Amino acid sequence: MMPAFYIAAYGSLSVPAILAGVVVSAISLQATFEIFGSVDAAIGVVVAFEAWLTRPARPAPRTAQ
């Protein structure tokens, strides 16, 4: 189980960094930074929205008897 975590963590950090390094040679550093930041922010918004949709329901409040 732990090797899968390391593979996923390494892939999620290294693949975007390598892609940004390749892209920066084709376009400017400023444009690469803006694109990378925008994609990162968009992924964060999507993940937050999905987490909000799948949050557990609140338990019903207890009534005093």
C-alpha positions in Angstrom: 0.0 0.0 0.0 2.8 2.4 0.8 4.6 2.0 -2.5 1.4 3.1 -4.3 1.4 6.3 -2.2 5.0 7.1 -3.1 4.4 6.5 -6.8 1.3 8.7 -6.8 3.1 11.5 -4.8 6.2 11.4 -7.0 4.1 11.4 -10.2 1.9 14.3 -9.0 5.0 16.4 -8.2 7.5 15.4 -10.9 5.3 15.2 -14.0 4.0 18.8 -13.9 7.5 20.0 -13.1 9.0 18.2 -16.1 6.2 19.5 -18.3 6.8 23.0 -17.2 10.5 22.6 -17.9 9.7 21.5 -21.4 7.2 24.2 -22.0 9.4 27.0 -20.7 11.8 26.4 -23.6 9.0 27.0 -26.1 7.3 30.0 -24.4 8.5 32.5 -21.8 9.0 31.8 -18.1 6.2 34.3 -17.3 3.7 32.6 -19.5 4.6 29.1 -18.2 4.2 30.4 -14.6 0.8 31.8 -15.4 -0.4 28.7 -17.2 1.0 26.4 -14.4 -0.6 28.5 -11.7 -4.0 28.7 -13.5 -4.1 25.0 -14.0 -3.1 24.4 -10.4 -5.8 26.8 -9.1 -8.5 25.2 -11.4 -7.6 21.7 -10.1 -7.9 23.0 -6.5 -11.3 24.5 -7.2 -12.5 21.2 -8.8 -11.2 19.2 -5.9 -12.8 21.5 -3.3 -16.2 21.4 -5.2 -16.1 17.6 -5.4 -15.2 17.4 -1.7 -18.2 19.7 -0.9 -20.5 17.5 -3.0 -19.4 14.3 -1.3 -19.3 15.5 2.3 -21.2 13.4 4.8 -24.7 14.5 5.8 -25.1 16.1 9.2 -26.6 13.9 11.9 -30.0 14.9 13.1 -29.9 17.1 16.2 -30.9 15.3 19.4 -34.0 16.6 21.1 -34.2 16.9 24.9 -36.6 14.4 26.5 
